[in-house]
Amino acid sequence: MITAIVLITAESDRIPETAQALADISGVAEVYSCAGDVDLIAVVRVRDHEQIAEVVTGRVNKTAGVVQTTTHIAFKSYSRADVEAGFSIGE
């Protein structure tokens, strides 16, 4: 499974509708409304890189209210248990 994190700048008066439309896209696992440099963050989870291109450039970028996106591909995920185990001294 490939995970991409998509940072999205949206039209400010359309953020809730844009977020819901993004959440309805197949391959989009989660959408977060947030404060900071971007308005929305979408987590995309698909089987291969071709699907990333299809979901992000074919669907997310064309969603009404989306102004700009920046996509980051995740190489590896770490959970709290993974991080704690990495610092464990054989307890």
MOPEMO-V517661 format. One record per residue. N is the residue number from 1. PHI is phi in degrees with one decimal (NA if undefined). NEAR is the number of other ideal C-beta (glycine too) atoms within 10 Angstrom. Layout:
N&PHI&NEAR  N&PHI&NEAR
This chain:
1&NA&9  2&-105.2&16  3&-114.0&16  4&-124.0&23  5&-107.2&14  6&-111.3&23  7&-89.3&17  8&-125.6&27  9&-96.0&15  10&-124.3&23  11&-63.4&13  12&-60.1&9  13&-84.7&9  14&-122.9&16  15&-57.7&15  16&-60.9&12  17&-67.8&14  18&-66.0&23  19&-59.2&21  20&-67.0&11  21&-62.6&18  22&-66.1&23  23&-62.4&14  24&-81.5&11  25&-78.0&17  26&-62.6&9  27&103.3&20  28&-88.9&22  29&-82.6&13  30&-150.2&12  31&-134.7&21  32&-118.3&13  33&-89.6&14  34&-148.4&11  35&-95.5&6  36&124.1&7  37&-71.7&8  38&-125.6&17  39&-93.5&23  40&-136.0&24  41&-127.3&18  42&-109.9&26  43&-104.3&15  44&-107.6&25  45&-128.4&16  46&-139.4&20  47&-83.3&10  48&-147.5&10  49&-64.7&11  50&-61.3&10  51&-68.7&17  52&-59.0&20  53&-60.6&13  54&-64.1&15  55&-70.5&22  56&-74.5&21  57&-80.8&12  58&-86.7&12  59&-123.1&18  60&-61.4&25  61&-62.1&15  62&-97.5&10  63&-74.2&22  64&-56.5&10  65&99.6&20  66&-79.8&22  67&-100.3&13  68&-155.1&11  69&-133.5&18  70&-132.7&11  71&-112.0&18  72&-120.2&11  73&-92.9&11  74&-84.1&13  75&-87.7&7  76&-151.3&6  77&-108.4&8  78&-127.0&8  79&-100.7&8  80&-56.5&7  81&-62.8&8  82&-63.3&10  83&-66.3&10  84&-63.3&9  85&-65.3&9  86&-67.0&8  87&-103.7&6  88&-73.0&8  89&-109.8&4  90&73.5&3  91&-66.2&3
